[in-house]
Amino acid sequence: MAQRDTLGFRRADFADDFIFGVATSSYQIEGHGQGGAGPTHWDSFAATPGNVVNAENGQIACDHYNRWSVDLDLIRDLGVKAYRFSTSWARILPEGTGQPNSEGLDFYDRLVDGLLERDIQPHVTLYHWELPSVLADKGGWCNRDIASWFADFAQVIVGRIGDRAASIAPINEPWCVAWLSHFLGHHAPGLRDIRAASRAMHHVLLAHGRAIQAMRAIGLNNLGVVANMEYAQPADDSVDAIAAAERYDAIYNLWFLDAIFKRKYPEAALQGLQVHLPQNWQDDFDVIAEPVDWIGLNYYTRKLIAPEPGPFPALKEITGPLPKTEMEWEIYPDGLYKFLVRIKDRYGDIPIFVTENGMASDDVVQAGQVHDSARTDYLSRHLKAVREAVADGVDIKGYFVWSLLDNYEWALGYDKRFGLVHVDFDTLKRTPKSSYYVLRNILMSG
């Protein structure tokens, strides 16, 4: 992959109101074993042998819970004007419902106030995967009642910080919450069960809709949905490969936004999932399709898909020829452009944020510095795709780099580094990488 020390654009190449930001998530950085947070299904998943690299967990993570002020200074000094972060359900409601934890609410109060003091917009995601254990014991995302539990949680946290949030999204990456975690088993709760996955795929949307209703009821606006997408291409020109890629696309990329904007699920996915959906699932679209104000797209890679014998979805991923990140994900900026255009064409001229984009690389500190020109090149190529989509009439409001900090990368522990800032997980020292300085120079120079 080509290396570079420039992003190849000027701040002036984007509209004045285009937002540049960075993103993180609560369990990945805060340090969950403090501040009165209750146990989550990620704690138990990580405690189960074989689930997480080195059996690592988020109990300390980056200790952002105590070092938040330092981290907000890093955001301010980078020159971005927005920070996308998530709130921890189990930190705010340790039992999932009932009495809030004042320490948790106070923490997010301090965080939002600290952002505003630094002239940084708070962009809030309510849920980024850490479900309170008490609710997991009751079936979690397989239990229809989770829609009500989640709406109640939404009311508690936005009742505290919603008045100061620039935007709010209920759930980050519903595909990961449901399919990755209940069918593929790679994330908590680690199930491999198509019936559980199908119900989670539906209930996560029902919870999203109920949360939107709850937030509208107290007068909040600028509410959105954040979906992750992987560009699916057939591994060859065969009819079977094309059909397999269509199924992958339907499950991964179309299921959630089609439900919200079209009040239906894609047929290529229903062929295998409908039999497992909850009874009378069709009746829930009035809630699921509550209007939202914007769409967030999390994009990293493409996948080459081939057919595979066996039950639905009868497909497999094929290793592609393109350069790859440390996650073994192909680098394919054209996919970002194509998704941005597709969202406009399929769902209308709704504002879009690129809410996550970034790469893992093998970053090491040498003589007090971290040279990560591969990341600079990655960001440059994807921001070029954003500019091309804007030029073609797509209403893109902002771009958030994943991530501000190296952090807990879920089942991969602390091995994969996505941050603009290096974190030494022994000392917790922060060291901005060269990509941080390149981006800062662009944003500061105008």
C-alpha positions in Angstrom: 0.0 0.0 0.0 1.2 3.5 -0.9 2.6 5.6 2.0 2.0 9.3 2.4 2.3 12.1 5.0 -0.4 14.3 3.6 -4.2 13.8 3.3 -4.2 15.4 -0.2 -6.9 18.0 0.6 -7.4 21.3 2.3 -10.1 22.1 4.9 -11.5 24.6 2.4 -12.2 21.7 0.1 -15.2 20.9 2.3 -18.1 23.1 3.2 -17.7 25.4 6.2 -20.5 23.5 8.1 -19.0 20.0 7.2 -18.1 18.4 10.5 -14.8 16.6 11.2 -14.9 14.4 14.3 -13.5 11.4 16.1 -15.3 8.5 17.6 -15.0 6.1 20.5 -17.3 3.8 22.5 -17.8 3.5 26.2 -16.8 -0.1 27.0 -13.8 0.1 24.7 -12.2 3.1 26.5 -13.8 4.0 29.8 -12.8 1.2 32.2 -15.9 -0.6 33.2 -14.7 -1.8 36.5 -15.2 1.5 38.3 -17.8 4.2 38.9 -20.6 1.9 40.0 -21.1 0.3 36.6 -23.0 -3.0 36.7 -21.8 -6.3 35.0 -22.5 -6.7 31.3 -22.7 -9.7 29.0 -19.3 -8.6 27.6 -17.7 -9.2 31.0 -19.0 -12.8 31.1 -18.2 -13.3 27.4 -14.6 -12.2 28.0 -14.4 -14.4 31.1 -15.2 -17.5 29.1 -12.0 -19.2 27.8 -11.4 -18.9 24.1 -13.7 -16.0 23.4 -11.3 -13.1 23.6 -7.6 -12.8 22.7 -5.6 -13.2 25.9 -8.9 -13.3 27.9 -8.7 -9.5 28.0 -11.6 -7.4 29.1 -12.7 -3.8 29.4 -12.3 -3.4 33.2 -9.5 -0.8 32.8 -9.3 -0.3 29.0 -8.0 3.3 28.4 -9.2 4.5 31.9 -11.1 7.2 30.1 -13.4 7.4 33.1 -10.6 9.1 35.0 -8.6 10.6 32.1 -11.4 12.1 30.2 -10.1 15.6 30.5 -6.8 14.7 29.0 -8.6 12.9 26.1 -10.9 15.9 25.4 -7.8 18.1 25.3 -6.4 15.7 22.6 -9.6 16.2 20.6 -9.5 20.0 21.0 -5.8 20.1 20.0 -6.5 17.9 16.9 -8.8 20.7 15.6 -11.9 18.6 15.0 -15.2 20.1 16.2 -17.2 16.9 17.1 -16.8 13.9 19.3 -19.0 10.8 18.8 -19.1 8.7 22.0 -21.5 6.1 23.5 -23.1 5.8 26.9 -23.0 2.6 28.9 -26.4 1.2 29.8 -24.9 -0.8 32.7 -23.0 2.3 34.0 -26.3 4.3 34.1 -28.6 1.5 35.1 -26.6 -1.3 36.8 -29.6 -3.5 37.0 -30.8 -2.7 33.5 -33.9 -0.9 34.8 -34.9 0.9 38.0 -32.7 3.1 40.0 -30.0 5.1 38.0 -26.4 5.2 39.2 -25.7 8.8 40.1 -21.9 8.3 39.5 -22.6 7.2 35.9 -25.0 10.1 35.1 -22.5 12.5 36.7 -19.7 11.2 34.5 -21.6 11.8 31.3 -22.6 15.2 32.6 -19.0 16.1 33.1 -18.0 14.7 29.7 -20.6 16.7 27.8 -19.8 19.9 29.7 -16.1 19.3 29.1 -16.8 19.0 25.4 -18.8 22.2 25.2 -16.2 24.1 27.2 -13.7 23.1 24.5 -16.1 24.0 21.6 -16.6 20.4 20.6 -20.0 19.1 19.6 -21.2 16.0 21.6 -22.7 13.4 19.3 -24.2 10.6 21.4 -24.8 7.0 20.7 -26.9 5.4 23.5 -25.8 1.8 23.1 -22.6 0.3 21.8 -23.0 -3.4 22.7 -22.5 -3.7 26.5 -25.9 -5.1 27.7 -26.5 -5.3 31.5 -26.1 -8.9 32.7 -29.5 -8.8 34.4 -31.2 -8.2 31.1 -29.0 -10.8 29.3 -30.2 -13.3 31.9 -33.8 -12.5 30.7 -33.0 -13.2 27.1 -31.5 -10.0 26.1 -32.1 -9.1 22.5 -34.1 -12.3 22.0 -36.8 -11.0 24.4 -39.3 -8.6 23.0 -39.4 -6.7 26.3 -36.0 -5.3 25.5 -37.7 -2.6 23.4 -39.4 -1.3 26.5 -36.3 -1.6 28.7 -34.2 0.2 26.1 -36.8 3.0 25.7 -36.7 3.5 29.5 -32.9 3.7 29.5 -33.0 6.2 26.7 -35.3 8.4 28.7 -33.0 8.3 31.7 -29.8 9.3 29.9 -31.2 11.8 27.4 -33.1 13.3 30.3 -29.7 14.2 31.7 -27.6 15.1 28.7 -30.0 15.2 25.7 -30.5 19.0 25.9 -26.8 19.5 25.0 -26.3 16.8 22.4 -25.7 17.8 18.8 -27.1 14.5 17.7 -28.3 11.2 19.2 -28.5 7.7 17.8 -30.1 4.9 19.7 -28.0 1.9 18.7 -24.6 1.5 17.1 -24.3 -1.1 14.3 -27.5 -3.2 14.8 -26.0 -5.9 12.5 -23.2 -6.5 15.1 -25.7 -6.4 18.0 -27.9 -9.1 16.3 -26.2 -11.2 13.6 -22.5 -11.0 14.5 -23.4 -11.8 18.1 -26.3 -14.3 17.8 -25.6 -16.1 14.5 -21.9 -15.9 14.0 -21.1 -16.0 17.7 -18.1 -13.7 17.5 -19.4 -11.2 20.0 -21.4 -11.4 23.3 -23.6 -13.3 23.9 -21.7 -15.6 21.6 -24.7 -17.5 20.2 -24.8 -19.5 16.9 -28.5 -19.8 16.6 -30.5 -18.6 13.5 -33.7 -18.3 15.5 -32.1 -16.2 18.2 -30.4 -14.1 15.5 -33.6 -13.5 13.6 -35.4 -12.3 16.7 -32.5 -10.1 17.7 -32.5 -8.6 14.2 -36.2 -7.7 14.7 -36.0 -6.6 18.3 -33.0 -4.3 17.9 -35.1 -2.4 15.3 -38.1 -2.4 17.6 -35.9 -1.0 20.4 -34.6 1.6 18.1 -38.1 2.8 17.2 -39.3 2.8 20.8 -36.3 4.9 21.8 -36.9 7.4 19.0 -40.5 7.7 20.1 -39.4 8.3 23.7 -36.9 11.0 22.7 -39.4 12.7 20.4 -41.9 12.7 23.3 -39.6 14.9 25.4 -38.9 17.3 22.5 -35.6 16.1 21.2 -34.6 16.4 17.5 -31.6 15.5 15.4 -32.1 11.8 16.0 -30.6 9.3 13.6 -29.7 5.7 12.9 -26.1 4.3 12.6 -25.6 1.2 10.4 -22.4 -0.5 9.4 -22.0 -1.7 5.9 -19.6 -3.9 4.0 -19.6 -3.7 0.2 -20.5 -7.2 -1.0 -19.3 -8.4 -4.4 -19.6 -11.9 -5.9 -16.4 -13.8 -5.9 -16.9 -14.7 -9.6 -19.5 -14.2 -12.4 -21.5 -17.3 -11.6 -25.2 -17.2 -10.9 -24.7 -18.8 -7.6 -22.0 -16.3 -6.5 -24.2 -13.4 -7.5 -27.1 -14.8 -5.5 -24.9 -15.4 -2.5 -23.6 -11.8 -2.6 -27.2 -10.6 -2.8 -28.1 -12.6 0.3 -25.1 -11.2 2.2 -26.0 -7.7 1.1 -29.6 -8.1 2.2 -28.7 -9.4 5.7 -25.8 -7.0 6.3 -26.6 -3.8 4.4 -30.3 -3.6 3.6 -32.2 -5.2 6.5 -32.0 -2.4 9.0 -32.4 0.7 6.8 -35.1 -1.0 4.6 -37.1 -1.6 7.7 -36.8 2.0 8.9 -37.3 3.7 5.5 -39.3 1.2 3.5 -41.3 -0.6 6.2 -40.2 -4.0 5.0 -37.4 -6.5 5.1 -35.4 -7.5 1.9 -36.8 -10.6 0.3 -33.4 -12.2 -0.1 -33.0 -12.2 3.6 -36.6 -13.1 4.4 -36.2 -16.3 2.4 -34.2 -17.8 5.3 -35.2 -15.7 8.3 -38.9 -15.2 8.1 -39.8 -18.6 9.6 -37.8 -17.6 12.7 -39.1 -14.1 13.2 -41.5 -13.3 16.1 -45.2 -13.8 15.6 -46.9 -10.8 14.0 -43.6 -9.2 13.3 -45.2 -7.2 10.4 -47.2 -5.2 12.8 -44.2 -3.5 14.3 -43.2 -1.4 11.3 -45.2 1.6 12.5 -42.8 1.8 15.5 -39.6 0.7 13.6 -40.2 3.3 10.9 -40.4 6.3 13.2 -38.9 9.1 11.2 -35.2 9.9 11.8 -33.3 13.0 10.8 -30.1 11.6 9.5 -28.3 8.3 8.6 -24.9 7.4 10.0 -22.7 5.1 7.9 -19.9 3.1 9.4 -17.7 1.8 6.6 -14.4 -0.1 6.6 -14.1 -2.7 3.8 -15.6 -4.9 1.1 -16.2 -8.7 1.1 -16.0 -11.1 -1.8 -18.8 -13.6 -1.4 -19.0 -17.2 -2.8 -21.8 -19.8 -2.5 -21.3 -22.6 0.0 -23.3 -25.8 0.3 -25.5 -26.1 3.4 -28.4 -24.2 5.0 -29.2 -20.5 4.7 -27.4 -18.2 4.1 -25.2 -20.7 2.2 -22.3 -18.4 1.6 -18.7 -17.8 2.6 -16.2 -15.0 2.4 -13.3 -15.3 0.0 -9.9 -13.6 0.6 -9.6 -10.8 -1.9 -6.5 -9.5 -3.7 -6.5 -5.9 -2.4 -4.1 -4.5 0.3 -5.4 -5.2 3.8 -5.3 -3.7 7.2 -4.2 -5.5 10.3 -7.8 -6.7 10.6 -7.2 -8.5 7.3 -9.9 -6.2 5.8 -9.4 -5.1 2.2 -9.0 -1.4 1.6 -11.7 -0.4 -0.8 -12.6 3.3 -0.7 -14.8 2.9 -3.8 -17.2 1.0 -1.5 -17.7 4.1 0.7 -18.5 6.2 -2.4 -21.0 3.6 -3.7 -22.8 3.3 -0.3 -23.1 7.0 0.0 -24.7 7.3 -3.4 -26.8 4.2 -2.8 -28.3 5.6 0.5 -29.4 8.7 -1.3 -30.8 6.8 -4.3 -32.6 4.2 -2.1 -33.8 6.2 0.9 -34.1 9.7 -0.4 -32.1 12.9 0.1 -31.6 12.5 3.9 -28.5 14.0 5.6 -25.7 11.5 6.0 -22.7 11.3 8.4 -19.8 8.9 7.9 -19.9 8.0 11.6 -17.0 5.6 11.5 -14.1 5.1 9.1 -10.5 4.0 10.0 -8.0 1.2 10.0 -6.0 -1.0 12.3 -2.3 -1.0 11.8 0.8 -2.3 13.5 1.7 0.9 15.4 4.7 1.0 17.7 6.3 3.9 19.6 9.9 4.6 18.5 11.9 7.4 20.0 8.6 8.9 21.4 6.9 8.9 18.0 4.5 6.7 16.1 4.8 6.7 12.3 1.6 5.4 10.7 1.6 6.7 7.2 -0.5 3.8 6.1 -3.4 5.2 8.2 -2.8 8.6 6.6 -3.1 7.1 3.2 -6.3 5.2 4.2 -8.0 8.3 5.5 -6.9 10.3 2.5 -8.4 7.8 0.0 -11.7 7.5 1.9 -12.0 11.3 2.3 -11.5 11.6 -1.4 -14.5 9.2 -1.8 -16.5 11.5 0.4 -15.6 14.5 -1.6 -16.6 12.7 -4.8 -20.0 11.7 -3.3 -20.6 15.3 -2.2 -19.7 16.5 -5.8 -22.4 14.1 -7.1 -25.1 15.6 -4.9 -25.1 13.5 -1.8 -25.9 15.5 1.4 -23.0 14.5 3.6 -22.8 16.5 6.8 -19.6 15.1 8.4 -16.9 12.5 8.8 -15.8 10.8 12.1 -12.5 8.9 12.3 -12.5 5.7 14.2 -10.9 6.0 16.6 -9.5 8.7 18.8 -7.6 6.1 20.9 -6.2 2.7 20.6 -8.7 0.7 22.6 -10.3 -2.6 23.6 -11.1 -4.2 20.2 -13.7 -6.6 21.6 -12.9 -10.3 20.9 -9.5 -9.2 19.6 -8.5 -7.7 22.9 -5.9 -5.0 22.8 -4.0 -6.4 19.8 -5.6 -4.2 17.1 -4.8 -0.5 17.1 -7.3 1.8 15.4 -6.4 5.1 17.2 -5.0 8.4 16.0 -3.5 8.3 19.5 -1.4 5.4 20.7 -2.2 4.0 24.1 0.4 2.1 26.1 -1.9 -0.4 27.9 0.6 -0.9 30.7 1.2 2.8 31.6 -1.9 4.2 29.8 0.4 6.9 28.3 -1.1 8.6 25.2 1.1 9.4 22.2 -0.4 11.1 19.2 0.6 9.3 16.0 1.8 11.0 12.8 -1.7 10.7 11.3 -3.0 12.8 14.2 -0.5 15.6 13.3 -1.2 15.4 9.6 -5.0 15.7 10.2 -4.4 18.5 12.7 -2.3 20.5 10.2 -5.0 20.2 7.6 -7.8 21.3 9.9 -5.8 24.1 11.5 -4.5 25.5 8.2 -7.9 26.2 6.7 
